[in-house]
Amino acid sequence: MPLRITTLAERPEFAGALWRMATSWPDFMLEDPIADLYYPVCHEIYPEYVLVADDDADPGTLVARALSVPFHWASAIGGASDGASDGAFDGNGLPDDGWDGAVRRGWLARARGRSLNRVSAVEITVRPDRQGGGLSARMLAAMRTNAARLGFTELLAPVRPTQKHLEPRTPMKEYAFRTRDDGLPYDPWLRVHVRAGGQILKVARRSMTIAGTLDEWRRWTGLPFDAPGAVEVPNALVPVHVDLAQDHAVYVEPNVWVRHPLPPTG
Ligand SMILES: CC(C)(COP(=O)(O)OP(=O)(O)OC[C@H]1O[C@@H](n2cnc3c(N)ncnc32)[C@H](O)[C@@H]1OP(=O)(O)O)[C@@H](O)C(=O)NCCC(=O)NCCS
C-alpha cells in the first residue's frame, strides 16, 4: 500500500487530523506541562518539522505522525545554553533533561531569537491498528531525511524504549545498553533507531517530569494511589513517587539519547 509521508507545511490540511488520530499513549503521558510549549502550536510554528503519513487505503486519514523540534544548544559545559542550568550538561554534552529540555530550549530559542542549531525528535506515533507492520522505521527514516533537508548534520532523539515498562524496577542505564546475541539493542524501539543508523549515547535521567495531585493521578490511571513510596503504574518506565501526606505524586521518566548522524543532502 503506497504510503505518503510529507511535512505539514506541504499538507496543512492535516493539522486537525494530527490530534484526532487514535494512539496508544497512556493518559498520564499527556500530562507533561512542557508539552504545552509544543503541541498546541506545532502546526503554526514547526510545520516543516511535523511529518504526516496516509496511504491509499484511506487517503486523508492519518496512519502515523513524526514530530521534531529545532532548538538552540550551546553544548560546552557552562556555555550559554538557553534556559538550562550548567548542571544540566554532563561530560559528553548531552542534557539530562532530554525531551523536556529539547522542547523548552526550542521555545526559548524562538523567544530570544537564537539560532536553531540542533534538532530533536519529539515523537513517532503509529496508529494502533497499523502497529507491528514496520511503519515506524519508515517514519524514522523520513524524519532523518527531513532533518538533513533542513540543513542539520545530526538528529538527536530522547528515545522512550517501548518495552521498558515491563521491568520498571530495572535501572534505565542497564536496560538501555542491553543487547541481544546479534549485538542489536534488546529493546525493539531502540533497535529500530540503531538499524536506522542511530548511536545510543547515554540515559537522559529526567527526560520528562509529570507531577499531579493524587486525585489527578487516580483520574489519569484508574489506580487507587493509596500507598506511599515507589508505585508501579502500567506503561510507566519507572515507578511513580507517591507522597500521601503532601497529596501529590511525581513521575520522572528517563529516556535514552540516541544520535543519528545525517549524510549531507545533495
Ligand atoms: C513505537 C511505535 C512507533 C512502533 O511502531 P510499529 O509500527 O508498531 O513498530 P514496527 O512494526 O516498525 O516494529 C518495530 C520493532 O518493534 C517490534 N515490536 C512491534 N510491536 C511489538 C510488541 N507489541 N512487542 C514487542 N515488540 C514489538 C517489532 O518486532 C520491531 O522490532 P524487530 O523488527 O527488531 O523485531 C508504535 O508502537 C507506537 O506508536 N507506540 C506508541 C507511541 C510510542 O511509544 N512511540 C515511541 C516513543 S516516541
The ligand as an SDF file (V2000), in Angstrom:
LIG
                    3D

 48 50  0  0  0  0  0  0  0  0999 V2000
    6.7220    2.6000   18.9920 C   0  0  0  0  0  0  0  0  0  0  0  0
    5.9190    2.5150   17.6790 C   0  0  0  0  0  0  0  0  0  0  0  0
    6.1120    3.8320   16.9180 C   0  0  0  0  0  0  0  0  0  0  0  0
    6.4670    1.3510   16.8750 C   0  0  0  0  0  0  0  0  0  0  0  0
    5.7480    1.3370   15.6570 O   0  0  0  0  0  0  0  0  0  0  0  0
    5.3250   -0.0150   14.9270 P   0  0  0  0  0  0  0  0  0  0  0  0
    4.9950    0.3610   13.5200 O   0  0  0  0  0  0  0  0  0  0  0  0
    4.3050   -0.6990   15.7270 O   0  0  0  0  0  0  0  0  0  0  0  0
    6.6450   -0.8690   15.0160 O   0  0  0  0  0  0  0  0  0  0  0  0
    7.2370   -1.7840   13.9060 P   0  0  0  0  0  0  0  0  0  0  0  0
    6.2100   -2.6770   13.3270 O   0  0  0  0  0  0  0  0  0  0  0  0
    8.0160   -0.9100   12.9770 O   0  0  0  0  0  0  0  0  0  0  0  0
    8.2200   -2.6600   14.7790 O   0  0  0  0  0  0  0  0  0  0  0  0
    9.3640   -2.0880   15.3440 C   0  0  0  0  0  0  0  0  0  0  0  0
   10.0370   -3.1060   16.2250 C   0  0  0  0  0  0  0  0  0  0  0  0
    9.2270   -3.3100   17.3760 O   0  0  0  0  0  0  0  0  0  0  0  0
    8.8490   -4.6780   17.4680 C   0  0  0  0  0  0  0  0  0  0  0  0
    7.5040   -4.6980   18.0090 N   0  0  0  0  0  0  0  0  0  0  0  0
    6.3960   -4.1530   17.4650 C   0  0  0  0  0  0  0  0  0  0  0  0
    5.3520   -4.3490   18.2820 N   0  0  0  0  0  0  0  0  0  0  0  0
    5.8280   -5.0150   19.3570 C   0  0  0  0  0  0  0  0  0  0  0  0
    5.2290   -5.5280   20.5410 C   0  0  0  0  0  0  0  0  0  0  0  0
    3.9390   -5.3620   20.8190 N   0  0  0  0  0  0  0  0  0  0  0  0
    6.0230   -6.1940   21.4250 N   0  0  0  0  0  0  0  0  0  0  0  0
    7.3220   -6.3390   21.1890 C   0  0  0  0  0  0  0  0  0  0  0  0
    7.9450   -5.8790   20.0740 N   0  0  0  0  0  0  0  0  0  0  0  0
    7.2040   -5.2360   19.1810 C   0  0  0  0  0  0  0  0  0  0  0  0
    8.9530   -5.2240   16.0760 C   0  0  0  0  0  0  0  0  0  0  0  0
    9.1740   -6.6100   16.1030 O   0  0  0  0  0  0  0  0  0  0  0  0
   10.1730   -4.4440   15.5770 C   0  0  0  0  0  0  0  0  0  0  0  0
   11.3850   -4.9630   16.0490 O   0  0  0  0  0  0  0  0  0  0  0  0
   12.2440   -6.0460   15.2240 P   0  0  0  0  0  0  0  0  0  0  0  0
   11.9750   -5.7940   13.7820 O   0  0  0  0  0  0  0  0  0  0  0  0
   13.6370   -5.7600   15.5750 O   0  0  0  0  0  0  0  0  0  0  0  0
   11.7630   -7.3350   15.7270 O   0  0  0  0  0  0  0  0  0  0  0  0
    4.4120    2.2640   17.9660 C   0  0  0  0  0  0  0  0  0  0  0  0
    4.2770    1.1130   18.7340 O   0  0  0  0  0  0  0  0  0  0  0  0
    3.7230    3.4160   18.6770 C   0  0  0  0  0  0  0  0  0  0  0  0
    3.2050    4.3340   18.0300 O   0  0  0  0  0  0  0  0  0  0  0  0
    3.6740    3.3780   20.0350 N   0  0  0  0  0  0  0  0  0  0  0  0
    3.0570    4.4400   20.8220 C   0  0  0  0  0  0  0  0  0  0  0  0
    3.8890    5.7000   20.7860 C   0  0  0  0  0  0  0  0  0  0  0  0
    5.3200    5.4340   21.1900 C   0  0  0  0  0  0  0  0  0  0  0  0
    5.6150    4.8210   22.1910 O   0  0  0  0  0  0  0  0  0  0  0  0
    6.2690    5.9520   20.3760 N   0  0  0  0  0  0  0  0  0  0  0  0
    7.6940    5.7590   20.6390 C   0  0  0  0  0  0  0  0  0  0  0  0
    8.2250    6.7650   21.5290 C   0  0  0  0  0  0  0  0  0  0  0  0
    8.3380    8.3310   20.7050 S   0  0  0  0  0  0  0  0  0  0  0  0
  1  2  1  0
  2  3  1  0
  2  4  1  0
  2 36  1  0
  4  5  1  0
  5  6  1  0
  6  7  2  0
  6  8  1  0
  6  9  1  0
  9 10  1  0
 10 11  2  0
 10 12  1  0
 10 13  1  0
 13 14  1  0
 14 15  1  0
 15 16  1  0
 15 30  1  0
 16 17  1  0
 17 18  1  0
 17 28  1  0
 18 19  1  0
 18 27  1  0
 19 20  2  0
 20 21  1  0
 21 22  1  0
 21 27  2  0
 22 23  1  0
 22 24  2  0
 24 25  1  0
 25 26  2  0
 26 27  1  0
 28 29  1  0
 28 30  1  0
 30 31  1  0
 31 32  1  0
 32 33  2  0
 32 34  1  0
 32 35  1  0
 36 37  1  0
 36 38  1  0
 38 39  2  0
 38 40  1  0
 40 41  1  0
 41 42  1  0
 42 43  1  0
 43 44  2  0
 43 45  1  0
 45 46  1  0
 46 47  1  0
 47 48  1  0
M  END
$$$$
